[in-house]
Amino acid sequence: MYQGKKKTEKATRLSDVIMQSLDILQNELVRHQTIHADLMIRPRLETFSSSSFTQVQEMIEAGELAADQLAGKLKDVIDKWEC
């Protein structure tokens, strides 16, 4: 997600306004698509931006850590789904 401006900062450039608008749209799409999810794996990605192309490995590791932390709950969801 776009991390160029903090929520308390006012967007003054057109590019900032566009990026914030896209971020809002993305958040709403995710919220809508996950309403009925049994489990959400949410890696800690606050320190990354949508242009953090050189930090892919760190983002993958954050996702793996988040998945590991929910492994027990994920197994429970899978077990219930297969019945």
TAMOCOR-V996202 format. One record per helix or strand of 2 or more residues. SS is the DSSP state (helix for helix, strand for strand). FROM is the first residue (numbers start at 0). TO is the last residue. If there is no record, write none. Layout:
# TAMOCOR-V996202
ss-><SS & SS>
from-><FROM & FROM>
to-><TO & TO>
This chain:
# TAMOCOR-V996202
ss-><helix & helix & helix>
from-><13 & 52 & 70>
to-><32 & 68 & 81>
